[in-house]
Amino acid sequence: MSEKTLVEGIREALDEELARDPNVFITGTDIGPRGGVFLATQGLYAKYGPRRIIDSPLAESSIIGVGIGAAMNGMRPVCEIQFADFIHPAYNQIVNEAARMFYRSGGQYCVPLVIRCPYGGGVGGGLYHSQSVEATFAHVPGLKVVIPSNPRDAKGLLKSAIRDNNPVLFLEPKKGYRAIKGEVPEGEYTEPLGVAKVTRAGDDITVYAYGMMHFYCVQAADQVAEEGISVELVDLRTLNPLDKATVLQSFKKTGKALIVYEDNRFVGFGAEIAALLCEEAFEHMDAPIMRLAGPDVPAVPYSRPLQDWFMPDVQRIVEAMRKLAAY
């Protein structure tokens, strides 16, 4: 074991998969000699060369289109979209082509494509560098949506995504790239897609989160534990396919659910968790299901005070945990 940051876990996964499989290549804007705007691909261009670390034009639809074509012809591309905010020009390629290809071809064609995107706010990025897009894409059948919350999972989940035979959208909480640190095993390992993880056992309430919000929830759970509130924390890790069994099992244990995400609250991913609990575990409910999320405004503001107002933080999560536990 060695301690690494989230972005180091991602870089290690890319490096190991490039070395393991000659069909893996990476393409995206500024990912070559520069190593990407967050340096996730730092050093890989020098190691693997321009045929496998390919700087692309600033054209997201083309980045994904090239990836789909390569994937259908035996390659395993990793396409980086510089910020999740820029993914929308490629929406048609992702949703109408990549996600539907296996279905429309009757299983004749797979698209083993990974799309990596830094997402989320809290870094002073304002309107066009802070968006959370997970709910938009988790709605799409045929597309896996994965969000790691720690370096170990970032590495293991990304390796599994690259080896998967169908498209995976891999969303990386950019605020956590260097803020989140943790132990990463030495040697070969993977983490399974579609499996949530109970990262903290508890008896009073269940808190569901992913990405940066899971990191905050761990800190909040530590605080309320000193007050006698026992929190069970579930890291969803994969939003589609969702691990319904783990989600339901934890709720049946505690009877109280808080869902934390930084996207807009209305029609955010937390609504799907709430609906699942109501439909399949209603008789176990001891309190109204709570959601703590971003407000329903068009985007994260540039202003630092307004950005702080928009983003859920540890203290707000603590307050929500207290309120739910006291119900």
Secondary structure by P-SEA (a helix, b strand, c coil): cccccaaaaaaaaaaaaaaacccbbbbccccccccccccccccccccccccccccccccaaaaaaaaaaaaaaccbbbbbcccccccccccccccccccccccccccccccbbbbbbbcccccccccccccccaaaaaacccbbbbbbccaaaaaaaaaaaaaccbbbbbbbcccccccbbbbbbcccccccccccccccccccbbbbccaaaaaaaaaaaaaaaaacbbbbbbccccccccaaaaaaaaaaaccbbbbbbcccccccaaaaaaaaaaaccccccccccccccccccccccccaaaaaaacccaaaaaaaaaaaaac
